[in-house]
Amino acid sequence: MAEEKDLGEAQRVHWQDTYAAHPGMYGEHPSAPAVHAARVFHASGARDVLELGAGHGRDALFLAREGFTVQATDFSATGLEQLRAAARAQGAAERVTTLVHDVRDPLPLSDASVDAVFAHMLLCMALSTSEIHTLVGEVRRVLRPGGVFVYTVRHTGDAHYGAGTAHSDDIWEHGGFAVHFFPRDLVNALAEGWVLEEVFAFEEGDLPRRLWRITQTLPR
């Protein structure tokens, strides 16, 4: 447990330093998963969206431009400062709120308070399997009945799986970034009690990173 906390804190500092050194490092255009999520959220009638691991906000701002009210969380205060500045510049500040939050802690939201949750590569950060299950339980708690959860993770078919520094629980650190690579049975386990709508394989970046995009719905 102490090792997990130490790794998590080291990752928080690493992300803080990375955002400070490379403001807006992912650019202004939304990720492909965020574009998919917007379509799914619109189709479900969602209005209020929670984004976990929003970083400097390219996806949160896109979702706001799509008409959603967005609560954006991240454990990097630096990233969220950049998000707020971009929201002001884009005239989207009224549709986006931010909160510094570590997903290893309970989500600071009321039960059944949001319509949809989006998380691009947040669940595959330096989190143990137990912490991931707890987090998905929290997502379920804050979603309204019929709510949609769209998340992406790097999986065990990724080129960096098994490379770099080994930590426990399928976590490997490469280039200073620790990643929990998902086997398919973990995706299935996290979908228990949900309606698993889709597990979509895709690639991103120059390596390329190999990911799954998961869409699952809370029963009404």
Salt bridges, closest charged atoms under 4 A:
GLU9 OE2 - ARG12 NH2 2.78
ASP48 OD2 - ARG144 NH1 3.31
GLU66 OE1 - HIS42 NE2 3.13
ASP102 OD2 - ARG104 NH2 2.51
ASP111 OD1 - ARG141 NH1 2.71
ASP115 OD1 - ARG144 NH1 2.71
GLU138 OE1 - ARG141 NH2 2.89
ASP158 OD1 - ARG154 NH2 2.91
GLU173 OE1 - HIS167 NE2 2.86
GLU198 OE1 - HIS36 NE2 3.84
GLU198 OE1 - ARG213 NH2 2.79
GLU203 OE2 - ARG210 NE 3.56
GLU204 OE2 - HIS120 NE2 3.21
GLU204 OE1 - ARG209 NH2 3.19
